[in-house]
Amino acid sequence: MSAAEKMEPRQATDLVVINTTPAAIAFNFEETKAWLESELKQYDVVVTADTLAGSKKLATELNKMAGDIGKRRREAVEKVSGPIRTFEEQAKALEKMCKDGRQRLLDQVKVFEDETRALAKAKLEERRLSEWELHGVEDEFRHTQIEDLIKITALTKTGKLTAGSLNEVQKRVQADKQLQQQTEMRLLQLENQSYKAGLAAPLTRAHIETFLFASDEDYSQSLEAMLQSELQRQKVAEEMSRRKFEEEQRRKEQEAQREPELKQQTEAHSPTEPQTVHEPVTMETEPVQAVPVATVSKHAYGDLSKAHAANIVECSRDEAEGFAVQLSNESWNMPIGVWVPGELVAIAYCGGVFRKTE
């Protein structure tokens, strides 16, 4: 048992014994007062020529007497105050000893508490890391805070973490693990939800980062809003692509229709050579080049990600690309590949055809 435990408050207080005796000063106050009153009474009249000298003399004597009384009062008070001052000095010395002892104890208590808290922090951090690794919590999800657990009471007398501290750390790390699992599940489901909503390309984490860790209700609402927004954007892009494709087709058709007319106009306005010799001119006709016929060969078209399941047909490349465009439009604008034996030659998507460059 320490000295502090042995010293009980009652024993320490009872040790100090103080006996007081009221200060006593003998003073013939009443007698002196009666004499002064009788002396002053005879001068309680208007001073005249007859009483002037006596009045001045008495005033001088009274002043001297007042000084003597004041001096003797101070001496008497000083004499009886000596023991009081001694007592005050001694009592203050004891007070100082108590306060100094208290401060030394508090300093030691602070050192002990600081060391204990430092040990508790190290133990808690070690346990937290162990729990993170045990449950496979990745760095991104290691959110467990232990600052509020760093207390003197976090350790047992043998320097080990208490059961309550251990349970709290495990509980918080488990929350980290649950958040990680929830996030992984959301990201795994994101691709399927995107395709189910009708998107040609799935959303990625970057799209939902701002609400990825929200509650289930808020996440579902935000994701639905994001899917609808992306779907609308996709429809706008598809419509623009379709219009662009149609405009390009119309332009090509118009050019094809105008080509014979332009050719005739060109021939009609060509200058003729003047005939100076009236002899029959022999005209040599140039052979007309045959219009190239589209080569028919084996082609395949189908889901770009499932080449093994593609449809195989005997047709020209233009026809195969047309089939691919039609299939893409019918399949929510799914990317459709066009192959020749051993090679991908084009991709149909959103009404357009993207050909492989040589």
C-alpha positions as CSV (number, residue, x, y, z in Angstrom):
1,M,0.0,0.0,0.0
2,S,1.4,3.4,-1.0
3,A,1.9,6.4,1.4
4,A,-1.0,8.1,-0.3
5,E,-3.3,5.2,0.4
6,K,-2.2,5.1,4.0
7,M,-3.0,8.7,4.7
8,E,-6.7,9.0,5.3
9,P,-8.3,12.5,5.2
10,R,-9.7,12.2,8.8
11,Q,-6.3,11.3,10.2
12,A,-4.5,14.1,8.4
13,T,-7.1,16.6,9.6
14,D,-7.1,15.4,13.2
15,L,-3.3,15.8,13.3
16,V,-3.5,19.6,13.3
17,V,-4.6,20.9,16.7
18,I,-5.2,24.7,17.1
19,N,-6.1,26.2,20.5
20,T,-7.1,29.9,20.5
21,T,-7.4,32.4,23.4
22,P,-9.0,35.8,22.7
23,A,-6.6,38.6,23.1
24,A,-7.2,40.6,26.4
25,I,-6.2,44.3,26.9
26,A,-6.9,46.1,30.2
27,F,-8.0,49.7,29.5
28,N,-9.7,52.1,31.9
29,F,-11.9,53.3,29.1
30,E,-14.9,54.4,31.1
31,E,-12.8,56.4,33.7
32,T,-10.9,58.2,31.0
33,K,-14.0,58.9,29.0
34,A,-15.8,60.5,32.0
35,W,-12.8,62.7,32.8
36,L,-12.6,63.9,29.2
37,E,-16.3,64.7,29.0
38,S,-16.0,66.8,32.2
39,E,-13.0,68.7,30.9
40,L,-14.6,69.4,27.6
41,K,-18.0,70.3,29.0
42,Q,-16.8,73.6,30.5
43,Y,-15.7,74.7,27.0
44,D,-19.0,73.9,25.3
45,V,-19.7,77.7,25.2
46,V,-18.7,80.5,22.9
47,V,-15.0,81.3,23.4
48,T,-14.6,84.8,24.9
49,A,-11.7,86.9,25.9
50,D,-11.8,85.4,29.4
51,T,-11.7,81.8,28.1
52,L,-9.4,82.2,25.1
53,A,-6.2,81.3,26.9
54,G,-7.7,78.3,28.7
55,S,-9.2,77.0,25.5
56,K,-5.9,77.2,23.6
57,K,-4.1,75.4,26.5
58,L,-6.7,72.6,26.6
59,A,-6.6,72.2,22.9
60,T,-2.9,71.6,23.0
61,E,-3.2,69.2,25.9
62,L,-6.0,67.3,24.1
63,N,-3.8,67.0,21.0
64,K,-0.9,65.6,23.0
65,M,-3.2,63.2,24.8
66,A,-4.7,62.0,21.5
67,G,-1.1,61.3,20.3
68,D,-0.3,59.4,23.5
69,I,-3.4,57.3,23.2
70,G,-2.7,56.4,19.6
71,K,0.8,55.4,20.4
72,R,-0.2,53.2,23.3
73,R,-3.0,51.6,21.2
74,R,-0.5,50.7,18.5
75,E,1.9,49.3,21.0
76,A,-0.8,47.2,22.7
77,V,-2.1,45.9,19.3
78,E,1.5,45.0,18.2
79,K,2.1,43.1,21.5
80,V,-1.1,41.0,21.2
81,S,-0.8,40.5,17.4
82,G,2.7,38.9,17.6
83,P,1.3,35.3,18.3
84,I,-1.3,35.8,15.6
85,R,1.4,36.6,13.0
86,T,3.5,33.7,14.1
87,F,0.5,31.4,13.7
88,E,-0.2,32.7,10.2
89,E,3.3,32.1,9.1
90,Q,3.4,28.6,10.4
91,A,0.0,27.7,9.0
92,K,0.9,29.1,5.6
93,A,4.1,26.9,5.7
94,L,2.0,23.8,6.3
95,E,-0.4,24.9,3.5
96,K,2.5,25.2,1.1
97,M,3.9,21.8,2.0
98,C,0.5,20.2,1.2
99,K,0.2,22.0,-2.1
100,D,3.7,21.2,-3.1
101,G,3.1,17.5,-2.2
102,R,-0.2,17.6,-4.2
103,Q,1.6,19.0,-7.3
104,R,4.3,16.3,-7.1
105,L,1.6,13.6,-7.0
106,L,-0.3,15.2,-9.9
107,D,2.9,15.3,-12.0
108,Q,3.5,11.6,-11.3
109,V,-0.1,10.8,-12.2
110,K,0.2,12.7,-15.5
111,V,3.3,10.8,-16.4
112,F,1.6,7.5,-15.6
113,E,-1.5,8.4,-17.6
114,D,0.4,9.6,-20.6
115,E,2.5,6.4,-20.7
116,T,-0.6,4.3,-20.2
117,R,-2.5,6.1,-23.1
118,A,0.6,5.8,-25.3
119,L,0.6,2.0,-24.7
120,A,-3.2,1.8,-25.2
121,K,-2.8,3.6,-28.6
122,A,-0.1,1.2,-29.7
123,K,-2.1,-1.8,-28.7
124,L,-5.3,-0.5,-30.4
125,E,-3.4,0.3,-33.6
126,E,-1.8,-3.2,-33.6
127,R,-5.2,-4.8,-33.1
128,R,-6.9,-2.7,-35.8
129,L,-4.2,-3.6,-38.3
130,S,-4.5,-7.3,-37.4
131,E,-8.3,-7.2,-37.9
132,W,-8.0,-5.4,-41.2
133,E,-5.6,-8.0,-42.5
134,L,-7.7,-10.9,-41.1
135,H,-10.8,-9.7,-42.9
136,G,-9.0,-8.6,-46.1
137,V,-10.0,-5.0,-45.8
138,E,-8.3,-3.0,-48.6
139,D,-6.6,0.3,-48.0
140,E,-9.5,2.3,-49.6
141,F,-11.9,1.0,-47.0
142,R,-9.8,1.2,-43.8
143,H,-11.8,3.9,-42.1
144,T,-11.8,2.7,-38.5
145,Q,-10.9,5.4,-36.0
146,I,-9.6,4.6,-32.5
147,E,-8.9,8.1,-31.0
148,D,-11.9,8.0,-28.8
149,L,-10.8,4.5,-27.5
150,I,-7.4,5.7,-26.2
151,K,-8.1,5.8,-22.5
152,I,-6.6,4.7,-19.2
153,T,-9.4,2.2,-18.9
154,A,-8.6,0.6,-22.3
155,L,-6.0,-1.5,-20.6
156,T,-6.1,-4.1,-17.8
157,K,-3.6,-3.9,-14.9
158,T,-1.4,-6.3,-16.8
159,G,-1.2,-4.0,-19.8
160,K,-3.5,-5.8,-22.2
161,L,-6.6,-4.5,-24.0
162,T,-9.8,-5.0,-22.2
163,A,-12.6,-7.1,-23.7
164,G,-14.7,-4.0,-24.3
165,S,-11.9,-2.3,-26.3
166,L,-11.3,-5.5,-28.4
167,N,-14.9,-5.9,-29.2
168,E,-15.3,-2.2,-30.2
169,V,-12.3,-2.5,-32.6
170,Q,-13.6,-5.6,-34.1
171,K,-17.1,-4.0,-34.5
172,R,-15.6,-1.0,-36.4
173,V,-13.4,-3.1,-38.6
174,Q,-16.4,-5.2,-39.5
175,A,-18.2,-2.1,-40.6
176,D,-15.2,-1.3,-42.9
177,K,-15.5,-4.9,-44.4
178,Q,-19.3,-4.5,-44.9
179,L,-18.7,-1.2,-46.8
180,Q,-16.1,-2.9,-49.0
181,Q,-18.4,-5.8,-49.8
182,Q,-21.3,-3.4,-50.5
183,T,-19.2,-1.4,-52.9
184,E,-17.8,-4.5,-54.7
185,M,-21.4,-5.8,-55.1
186,R,-22.6,-2.5,-56.5
187,L,-19.8,-2.3,-59.0
188,L,-20.4,-5.9,-60.1
189,Q,-24.1,-5.3,-60.6
190,L,-23.4,-2.0,-62.4
191,E,-22.7,-3.5,-65.8
192,N,-25.8,-5.7,-65.8
193,Q,-28.0,-2.9,-64.6
194,S,-26.6,-0.7,-67.4
195,Y,-27.4,-3.2,-70.2
196,K,-30.7,-4.0,-68.6
197,A,-31.6,-0.3,-68.8
198,G,-30.8,-0.3,-72.5
199,L,-27.3,1.3,-72.5
200,A,-25.0,0.2,-75.3
201,A,-21.9,0.7,-73.1
202,P,-22.1,0.1,-69.3
203,L,-21.5,2.8,-66.7
204,T,-18.2,2.7,-64.8
205,R,-17.2,3.7,-61.3
206,A,-16.3,7.1,-62.5
207,H,-20.0,7.8,-63.3
208,I,-21.3,6.9,-59.8
209,E,-18.3,7.9,-57.6
210,T,-20.2,10.8,-56.1
211,F,-22.9,8.5,-54.6
212,L,-21.1,5.1,-54.5
213,F,-21.1,5.0,-50.7
214,A,-24.6,6.4,-50.1
215,S,-27.3,4.4,-48.3
216,D,-29.1,1.8,-50.3
217,E,-32.2,4.0,-50.8
218,D,-30.2,7.1,-51.9
219,Y,-27.9,4.9,-54.1
220,S,-30.8,3.3,-55.9
221,Q,-32.5,6.6,-56.6
222,S,-29.2,8.3,-57.8
223,L,-28.3,5.3,-60.0
224,E,-31.8,5.2,-61.6
225,A,-31.5,9.0,-62.4
226,M,-28.0,8.4,-63.8
227,L,-29.2,5.5,-66.0
228,Q,-32.1,7.5,-67.4
229,S,-29.8,10.5,-68.1
230,E,-27.3,8.3,-69.9
231,L,-30.1,6.6,-71.8
232,Q,-31.5,9.9,-73.0
233,R,-28.0,11.0,-74.0
234,Q,-27.5,7.8,-75.9
235,K,-30.8,8.2,-77.7
236,V,-29.8,11.7,-78.7
237,A,-26.4,10.5,-80.0
238,E,-28.1,7.6,-81.9
239,E,-30.6,10.0,-83.5
240,M,-27.8,12.3,-84.6
241,S,-25.8,9.4,-86.0
242,R,-28.9,8.1,-87.8
243,R,-29.6,11.5,-89.3
244,K,-26.0,11.9,-90.3
245,F,-26.0,8.5,-91.9
246,E,-29.3,9.2,-93.8
247,E,-28.0,12.5,-95.0
248,E,-24.8,10.9,-96.3
249,Q,-26.9,8.2,-98.1
250,R,-29.1,10.8,-99.7
251,R,-26.1,12.8,-100.8
252,K,-24.6,9.7,-102.4
253,E,-27.8,8.9,-104.1
254,Q,-28.2,12.4,-105.4
255,E,-24.6,12.4,-106.7
256,A,-25.3,9.0,-108.4
257,Q,-28.5,10.4,-110.0
258,R,-26.8,13.5,-111.2
259,E,-23.7,11.8,-112.6
260,P,-25.3,10.8,-116.0
261,E,-26.8,14.3,-116.4
262,L,-23.5,16.0,-115.7
263,K,-21.8,13.7,-118.1
264,Q,-24.3,14.6,-120.9
265,Q,-23.9,18.3,-120.1
266,T,-20.2,18.0,-120.3
267,E,-20.3,16.3,-123.7
268,A,-22.8,18.8,-125.0
269,H,-20.6,21.7,-124.2
270,S,-17.4,20.2,-125.4
271,P,-15.9,22.3,-128.4
272,T,-15.8,20.6,-131.8
273,E,-12.9,20.9,-134.2
274,P,-13.7,22.8,-137.5
275,Q,-13.9,20.5,-140.5
276,T,-11.5,21.8,-143.2
277,V,-11.4,18.6,-145.2
278,H,-14.7,17.2,-146.4
279,E,-13.7,13.7,-146.1
280,P,-15.3,11.0,-144.1
281,V,-13.8,10.8,-140.7
282,T,-13.3,7.4,-139.2
283,M,-14.4,7.4,-135.5
284,E,-12.8,4.9,-133.2
285,T,-15.0,4.0,-130.4
286,E,-13.3,3.3,-127.1
287,P,-14.3,0.2,-125.3
288,V,-16.8,0.8,-122.6
289,Q,-15.5,-0.2,-119.2
290,A,-17.7,-2.7,-117.5
291,V,-19.3,-1.7,-114.2
292,P,-17.5,-3.6,-111.5
293,V,-19.7,-6.3,-110.0
294,A,-19.7,-6.7,-106.3
295,T,-17.7,-9.8,-105.3
296,V,-19.7,-12.4,-103.6
297,S,-17.8,-14.3,-100.9
298,K,-18.3,-15.8,-97.5
299,H,-19.0,-13.3,-94.7
300,A,-20.1,-13.5,-91.1
301,Y,-21.9,-11.0,-88.9
302,G,-23.1,-11.0,-85.3
303,D,-22.5,-9.8,-81.7
304,L,-19.0,-8.4,-81.6
305,S,-18.3,-10.2,-78.3
306,K,-19.5,-13.6,-79.6
307,A,-17.7,-14.2,-82.9
308,H,-18.2,-17.9,-82.6
309,A,-22.0,-17.4,-82.8
310,A,-22.0,-15.2,-85.9
311,N,-24.3,-15.7,-88.9
312,I,-22.4,-17.0,-92.0
313,V,-23.7,-15.9,-95.4
314,E,-22.6,-15.8,-99.1
315,C,-22.9,-12.2,-100.1
316,S,-21.0,-9.1,-101.0
317,R,-19.3,-7.0,-98.3
318,D,-21.8,-4.2,-98.7
319,E,-24.7,-6.6,-98.2
320,A,-23.0,-8.1,-95.1
321,E,-22.5,-4.6,-93.6
322,G,-26.2,-3.8,-94.3
323,F,-27.2,-7.0,-92.4
324,A,-25.0,-5.9,-89.5
325,V,-26.5,-2.4,-89.4
326,Q,-30.0,-3.8,-89.3
327,L,-29.1,-6.3,-86.5
328,S,-27.5,-3.5,-84.5
329,N,-30.6,-1.4,-84.7
330,E,-32.8,-4.4,-83.7
331,S,-30.6,-5.2,-80.7
332,W,-30.6,-1.9,-78.9
333,N,-27.7,-0.6,-80.9
334,M,-25.4,-3.5,-79.9
335,P,-22.0,-3.4,-81.6
336,I,-22.2,-5.9,-84.5
337,G,-19.0,-7.3,-86.1
338,V,-18.5,-8.2,-89.8
339,W,-15.9,-10.9,-90.6
340,V,-14.3,-12.5,-93.5
341,P,-12.5,-15.8,-92.9
342,G,-9.9,-15.1,-90.2
343,E,-10.4,-11.3,-90.0
344,L,-12.7,-8.6,-88.6
345,V,-13.3,-6.1,-91.3
346,A,-16.0,-3.8,-90.0
347,I,-18.2,-2.9,-87.0
348,A,-21.8,-1.7,-87.2
349,Y,-23.0,0.6,-84.4
350,C,-25.7,3.2,-84.0
351,G,-26.6,3.1,-87.7
352,G,-23.0,3.6,-88.9
353,V,-20.4,1.3,-90.2
354,F,-16.8,1.6,-89.1
355,R,-14.5,-0.2,-91.5
356,K,-11.0,-1.5,-90.7
357,T,-8.4,0.6,-92.4
358,E,-5.8,-1.1,-94.5
